[in-house]
Amino acid sequence: MTFYEEIEKIIECSDINKKFEMFYNLWNKKENLNFSSNKKPKIFTKPSYANFCKIVSPKDVPRRRGFETNKKKAILLHSIAHIEYSAIDLALDACYRFRNLPKEFYFDWLEVAEDEIRHFKLINSLLEKTGYKYGDFEVHNSLFEASLKTQDLLSRMAIIPRWYEANGLDANEKIINRLKKIDDPFAKEIIEALKVILKEEIPHVKKGDKWFKWECQRLNIEPISTYFKIIDSFFKDWKKKDLNVKARLKAGFSCKELKILNEKIEC
């Protein structure tokens, strides 16, 4: 099989253990892969988790409220596990969808996929301590739908890593701060896991930033105005309240961009 045929099978595989095994078989031979192709990528009609997760509207997903019971702990962890699992397929889809780019592009997103697998395993191990497993609660497919709407490199890099994953940097910090107020040893375990994820997600956003700006340069367009033009076309009310300024700056955002996102930001 070609690189793209292997990636396609990994993306579509809904057996989690088999999916990861297939990925590592590819990962271990990445130095010898051929990334050139004249074939058009297919459009995936459903996410791989559709076979074991019930997909509902975002408003119908179980709310993350409280930490007093195993179920409440599980709901929080399940929502994070779902994001991490979704991020695996998103990273793989970047490799699959955008062809004949520099070899570094594919190495970057394979590396992101490998990180996301570790993150999923980390959170899933905590989830299973509560007596629940991934797939026990309803999920939404907003990230998958965003991938369907971003079939070109410019919008994909803007929307997935530079919007959704960057928002994750903000959300991660907020969850950590909330958990710090809870006197529960399990909360401390989750905090430590989230700290690992936060540290490793910053380079993911930075990779998106790099390839977004690479494409802007290739198309001879200005990055900041282009970014917000894309955001305007995807979201009606996108003004941000709480930003993880330190993490976003490390990930490639400029102070000018952060002030556009939230005019009260100081950086």
Disulfide bonds with the S-S distance in Angstrom:
Cys255-Cys267 1.85
